[in-house]
Amino acid sequence: MSVLDLSPVIPVVVLDDPDRAVPLARALLAGGVGVLELTLRTPTALESLRRIAAEVPDVHLGAGTCVRPADVHAAVGAGARFVVSPGTTPSLVAAARDAGVPLLPGVATVSEALQALEMGVSELKFFPAEQSGGAAFLAALRSPLPGLRFCPTGGVTAANAPDYLALGNVGCVGGSWLTPDDAVRAGDFDRVRDLAAAAAGLRG
Ligand SMILES: O=C(O)C(=O)C[C@H](O)[C@H](O)COP(=O)(O)O
């Protein structure tokens, strides 16, 4: 199954403390969200990936902020089953193919989308979504580029997610709102579970 079809929302997670990783993944799962993208933005991100992969195998685990081929290999070595990048380069596409995992590479323009298509990638992250034209931009791509599907991410919230999810070329959206910093720091995983439950119900 495509990464875009796992859940209406892919939670984008920035985690400082690996001790929070497993309870956070379990809270998302308890809320009905069986996928998460853990960003490689913190020094302990690979450790958090390893713990989630080992202890919460039911969650479809991905790694975000992969900006170099080495990030892709490190993330997959730590247990990531898909990788996400804010942009699209031939070396990232090649690294994901070598590693045998799907890559959701970011694009923000029509030319970038066409370049991705030339590299054989037709499922893309639209990033940064709100700043790059939002749902209206993606709606305009539908007829000239019918073969492309998107996961808009960047500025997507519970309030504007339905506008994206209503589009025929959007598989899911990505966003950080399911795992607010203050809730994660306080260990308030009931709040994460409730936000996940609301997100899981956005379409379906
Ligand atoms: O880390 C990456 O690879 C990124 O591309 C950035 C994230 O997708 C955004 O940071 C989403 O964050 P929100 O806008 O708060 O939902």
The ligand as an SDF file (V2000), in Angstrom:
LIG
                    3D

 16 15  0  0  0  0  0  0  0  0999 V2000
   11.3110   18.2040    8.3620 O   0  0  0  0  0  0  0  0  0  0  0  0
   10.9820   18.1330    7.1790 C   0  0  0  0  0  0  0  0  0  0  0  0
   11.4540   17.2970    6.3930 O   0  0  0  0  0  0  0  0  0  0  0  0
   10.0210   19.0970    6.6360 C   0  0  0  0  0  0  0  0  0  0  0  0
    9.8350   19.1290    5.4560 O   0  0  0  0  0  0  0  0  0  0  0  0
    9.2860   20.0070    7.4980 C   0  0  0  0  0  0  0  0  0  0  0  0
    7.9490   19.4980    8.0280 C   0  0  0  0  0  0  0  0  0  0  0  0
    7.2380   18.8240    7.0890 O   0  0  0  0  0  0  0  0  0  0  0  0
    7.2180   20.6440    8.5970 C   0  0  0  0  0  0  0  0  0  0  0  0
    8.0060   21.1520    9.6280 O   0  0  0  0  0  0  0  0  0  0  0  0
    5.8310   20.3520    9.0710 C   0  0  0  0  0  0  0  0  0  0  0  0
    5.5530   21.1660   10.1700 O   0  0  0  0  0  0  0  0  0  0  0  0
    4.2050   21.9710   10.3850 P   0  0  0  0  0  0  0  0  0  0  0  0
    4.1520   23.0750    9.3890 O   0  0  0  0  0  0  0  0  0  0  0  0
    4.3600   22.4800   11.7880 O   0  0  0  0  0  0  0  0  0  0  0  0
    3.1060   20.9800   10.2610 O   0  0  0  0  0  0  0  0  0  0  0  0
  1  2  2  0
  2  3  1  0
  2  4  1  0
  4  5  2  0
  4  6  1  0
  6  7  1  0
  7  8  1  0
  7  9  1  0
  9 10  1  0
  9 11  1  0
 11 12  1  0
 12 13  1  0
 13 14  2  0
 13 15  1  0
 13 16  1  0
M  END
$$$$
